[in-house]
Structures are given as C-alpha cells and as structure tokens.
Amino acid sequence: MASKIDVSGLTINEEEAKDLGKAIFEAVLTTGEIEKYHEVHTGIEYDTQIAFIGTLGLVGKSISGCGVEGSSNTLPLTEKFWRPKRIGDRLEHCEADINNLFKLFKKKRAGSDFFNQVDSEELGVVMMRVADAIIQMFDRLAWFGDSAADTISGGGVYDNAYSSEMPYYTPLDGIWKQVFAETTLQEGGKYHVNIDVNEGGDYNAQNLGPDDLADGYARGIYKSMLNKRDARFKQAVNKGVEQVIHSTSALAENYVNWLEDQSLAFTLERAEDGKVTEIKYRNTTIIPRYDWDEHIAKQDDGSVINFPHRALLTTKENIPMGTPSQESLSEVKSFYAEYEEVNVMKFADLFDFKFLEDYMAVAAY
C-alpha cells in the first residue's frame, strides 16, 4: 500500500511561518523576473513621493557690468506616487494534492539544493507551489495589472470566457496600462513605433507566429525603437545604464530566425550550448516575454487579438517595483482545517509597479 503524507503534520508555528515567508520571497526574487528586470525599492509607503528633477536649461552669459544678471530659467519638478496595494490569496491542498505534488517535487528536486533550508520535503512541496504562484502573480500584475480590466461584454478587451479571472488583474495598474496612458508613447507619439500587422482585420492578417511575419520584420521594429530614443536616454546608456527590449515571443523568434539566416556562427553557437543564446541587437539584450503571450492571448474578441505584437525598450530603473520591505511576505501562515481536511496556506504582500520617465522608453505596438 502506498504511503500517505499526513497533511496535518505540515502545520507550522508562527516562527516557522516567518522563516517560510522569507524563504518564499527570496525564491520569488531570485527565480522570477522581479530583481532581474525591475529595480526593487523598499521602505515605501502609500503616497510615497517619486520626484523628478528636470533640466535647468541654458546657463552662462557674458558679464559686462559689475553684477551678474539673474536668469529667468527655472528648474522644473514633477512627481509620481507609490500606491502599494495589499494583495494576497489563500491556497488549499487536500491529501491527494500533496501526494501528487510530492512525486513531482522529488523529480524536480534532483540535482538541486534550492530548498535545502526547508526541514521537511513535504513542506518544501507546498512552498514550491506557493512560490510559483507568487512569481506568476508578480509577472501578471507588473505588466498587465489594470484596475479597470474587464471582459468585452463589460467594455474591456478580454474574452468573455475569462470573466472569473478579472479580479486577478484589477488590484493595480501595471506597466502596460501606464505606458498606454503616456501621450508620447501613444500612436503618433515621439516615443512610439507602430507595428502595422497588429492592425490586421483577422488572425491571419495579424501574422501571429514568428514564421508568419516577413523575414527580418522584428529587426526593423527593434531598429526603429533604438533610433527613436531620446538624447537623454542615449546619454544614460553611454554612462553605463543598461537598456533592454522586452518583446513578445513572436517578434523575438522572428529576429532569431533572421539572425540564423544571416550568420552560421550564431546557429553553431546555439547548437553547442543546446539552448538559445542571449539575443542581442546593437548590443541591446532582447528579452522574449513568453509570460506576456498568455495574457495577450486572452485579449481576444473572436476575430483579432489586442496588440498581439508588443515591445518596450527601457531600463530596469525606469520600471521599478516598490514594497515596504523584502520581508513583507513574512505574513505567510499555514494551518490544517480539520473539518474540510485541507492544508491551508495564506499569503499577503504590499507592492506596486511604476513606469517612471517617458523619455527613458520607446514602446512598439
């Protein structure tokens, strides 16, 4: 008879819950895309100010008399505010769930010491499940959070079939919502690059796959984005700030296809590594955002997808995450609900994502 895992034994006390919460947050930061793609600001509170200091303009005139004439130039100051929201959820696992997860966990654990700090492998199973869910939560809200998200029947852009998922998009306004609100990044704006296939009247006309796009199509988009950078953006990069292009996967793969056609060396390098090497264009890293595809595919009206091809050229400093502390997930709690016979784990966190300066970005959609 197969052994059973007693889920009641997974109940942890308050001190263990704090350690577990810290471990989960560290896992999210290191295995997700938070710290890699977003500068993390800690110590923020609601309405914490983000101040922007503009340029002073021209200074330095000829002095002909005894005194120096005062300048009419002023130093412009603008601001945005952190609006962290308390976001969390409750996960329940019955005995069968734990047994199946444990089998999967043992396979994934082989050759890895990632969860060594967890005393029991059974608890590690649950922790891995929670960490994966939180990583997905951060990625979803960072980019597609929209306080007004709704299905098509409610005036939004999501397929009506996903009405039950809308509460998972509405806690805060993510980066794309903020980008679309910037006049300079809207259609015709100085930091916008138009992707004409997005305007196709049906799925076929939108060329949804990398092979459906014309050869070198993505290269042309990336080229236009880099050429549209503001001089201040270029100066920042020249001083060492790293710029990247976050891109839907079809564009990124179309670019890789073009690279392979142009360079045998690139093909051989990929073959040797056994995986896709880091993709670059003009020394700028291209990041295929496969996680975007899942959310964009849901923005379907039955004939076309809402901007299926997208890219954002920016820096991690310009799209930061704010949270009161890196230990804020220490509120993770676990207990066994005897009547329902399920192990329950609850978590909550305060955080926000911001798109800061328009001139430090170029958007293509």
SULZI-V740859 format. One line per field, one symbol per residue. psi: psi as a letter, one per 40 degrees, with the letter a starting at -180 (. if undefined). burial: 1 if it has 24 or more other C-alpha atoms within 12 Angstrom, else 0. A space follows every 10 residues. Layout:
# SULZI-V740859
psi->???
burial->???
This chain:
# SULZI-V740859
psi->hiiihhddee hiiddddddd dddddddddd eaecddehhh hieiihehhh hhhaidahig ihhdadihhi ieiihhhiii ihghihhaih hihidddddd dddddddddh ehfdfdehdh dddddddddd dddddddddd dddehheehi iddeeaeihd efdeedeeee dihadddddd ehdeeiheie fhhhgdedei eidddegdid ediihedddd ddddddeeii ddddddddee hhiihhiidd dddddddddd ddhddddddd dddeihihhi hffhhhhhgd dddddddegh eediihgdhi ihhaiddefi ihidieeeee ehihihhdde fihhhiiiih iiiihchdef ihhh.
burial->0000101101 1100011011 1111111110 0111101111 1001000001 0000000000 0000000000 0000000000 0111101100 1111101110 1100100000 0000100100 1111111111 1011111111 1111110011 1000001110 0100010111 1111111111 0101100001 1111111100 0010011111 0011111111 1111110111 0011001000 0111111111 1111111110 0000000000 0000000011 1000111111 1110111111 1001111111 1111111111 1111011111 1111110000 0111111111 1111111111 11111
